[in-house]
Amino acid sequence: QVQLMESGGGLVQPGGSLRLSCAASGMIFSIYAMAWYRQAPGKQRELVAAITHGGITSYVDSVKGRFTISRDNAKNTVYLQMNSLKPEDTAVYYCNAARSTKWDWGQGTQVTVSS
């Protein structure tokens, strides 16, 4: 059974930084492309960033140049470094497979950007 556990969220002022982590278990992590998603209140969940098993990354336009996705296959963990945070980045952040067929969602981690 695949389990995803996100952590690292919190309250941060505009312009601040956070680093999110997602620990995965129950599958061969290294063979899967992984992604970070987010869901803001009243909005649909959206893909934010993705990384292939080989380390190729992609981002939604709104976070390009500010967010960096990375992975550590030895630790079965995917990270999201978020810099220059804006109020519109406020959302619950989740990790999951970067494909249409996803595993059960974890609880996510809340990121709130506010002064």
Secondary structure, DSSP 4 states (H G I P E B T S, - for coil): --EEEEE--EEE-TT--EEEEEEEESS-GGGS-EEEEEE-TTS--EEEEEE-TT--EEE-GGGTTTEEEEEEGGGTEEEEEE-S--GGG-EEEEEEESSSS-PPP---EEEEE--
